[in-house]
Every structure is written in structure tokens, then in C-alpha cells.
């Protein structure tokens, strides 16, 4: 019997259940995959707590890597024995499992240089970083960014990638320990928002000008300070809402603060086109395989530790990437 995490009601981490499940044979367009590692992402909590409503009961998690053990009719993009990774949304929900059926379409073959653990730690975060660095803004050498959660999984990849593009990176963190991690991964400056005013410090570091782009995955608690950190006609990128949903605001605020731009991107819309997804994947795999970007896996859990993993995740004490090792 395979093992899986399922939940029958929305709520806190305690609603997650570790169960035995039947997997069965793959149907048309499906594969059976044996996981070696599963990604832990903050977005997982949105399914669990009802922010992303889904029919219940349901599985948990949208990212994992492993080996294809059986293929269904019509599957041509992967074969039995292939090492693969995947990320997605509703179509891949249920990744917290030792073995499962999954649609073949989102699967990505892994190069030999990338392990399943690394893949599970970076597929969602890495593809997010890839579109942030290569699609969302026409960065040029000398531009400056403010990066919230700079010691997190996405943050560490973005900061390393940004340095290759010649950007100045200001990382916002919550502890001195996280500041050290951010510095080690490419941040030129850090701001500890536990005791520093982010917007004021950004203005000091940029001679009063502000930054070209803010990447804000925190949401409610940092939204206004992020806007106040932007230069005239700068771009606010709302990546997530770790501190809560951003409250409604008057768009006139954007004009009053310097004719600002704002976007709330989703990875799904940057990998929906197979050609663009392949391009972003190639860029990411090249960066990691060549050693230009290092993927830090700082927390490893057993699948049966899902409740603890979610509590740790929501405490915001984690750094880098986290995975379940099967």
C-alpha cells in the first residue's frame, strides 16, 4: 500500500492525516510515479486552510519528483523508468504521497545532474524565479530590486540569479540569521523588518530614489511599505500573502506614489504555453546543472511529519527549500 497525506476538512495543520491508499493502474494520459521527494510550499497551506477552495476530501501538495513505474494509454512524453519532476495546481494536487497516479502532461524529465531531492525543492520555486528574472520586467545591469523573504526558497534562487544579471539586491528578512543566509546567496544589503523601517531604509540605500521592482510574497503586512520603496513608475510584484490577503485599496494610490505599476502573477500562466514552459525549464536546469545557482535544502521531513512541517512553515522559521523525503 502507498502512503499519502489527505484532509477531510479545512483548518490548521492538525487536519492533515497520514493514510494508506490504493493507487491502481494508470488510465489514459496518466502515469504511475514512485516519489523520491516531495516539495513543501507555502501555497500548500492555502489549500489546507480553505483560501483555495477545493472539493473534499483531497490530497495535499502540488510538487514532487520520482521515477515513472507505469504509463497509461496515449502517453508519449515519458516512459517507464524515467526520472521526472512536476509542479502545477489542481491537476497535480496530491503530491504528498509515496506513490500516485498523475497526468503525464505536466511531467518534466530530469537531467542526470539534478537529483530528485533537488528537483522537488526547486521545480515550483525555480520556475517562479525563472519567470521573475526573465519575463516579468526588462531588467538591465544596475537596476535595483527589493526582495521580501530573501532567505526563503524563491528568495535564494532569485537573489543568485539577480546577481548574474548585474542587479543590486536588497533583501528583507525577519532575523539576523536569515540576513546572513541572504548575504551568502547574493544580497548586497539586508533589512531586518523586525526592527527597521523597510521603506525608509530602502530610500537610504538608494539615495532617495527607490527600487525598480519589489518582489513581495508577504502581502498584508508589507504591502504599503513595498509601494513606498518603489521609484517613480516602479513595479510592485505581489507574489503571495504569507501574512494575510492584501486589503482592497484605491488605485489612485498608485498614481499618488509615483505612477506605479502592480501585478499579481501566477506560475500557471507562465507555464501554460508548452513552448514557454520548456524555455523556462531549460534556463533553470542550465543554471542549476552548471552550479551557477545552488539549491539549499535546509529542512527535510518524513511524509508522516506533515503536521509538523506545516506548523514550521507557518511559523516562518524555515529557510531555503524544504522537502519530504520518501
Buried (B, 14 or more C-beta within 10 A) or exposed (E): EBBBBBBEEBEEBEBBBBBEBEBEEBEEEBBBBBBBBBBBBBBBBBBBBEEBEBEEEBBBBBBBBBBBBBBBEEBEBBEEEBBBBBBBBEEBBBBBBBBBBBBBBBBBBBEEEBBBBBBBBBBBBBBBBBBBBBEBBEBEEEBBBBBBBBBBBBBBBBBBBBBEBEBBBBBBBBBEEBBBBBBEBBBBBBBBBEEEEBBEBBBEBBEEBBBBBBBBBBBEBBBBBBBBBBBEEBBBBBBBBBBEEBEEEEEEEBEEBBEBBBEEBEBEEBBEEEEBBEBBBEBBBEBBBEEEBBBBBBBBBEBEBBBEBBBBBBEBEBBBBBBBBB
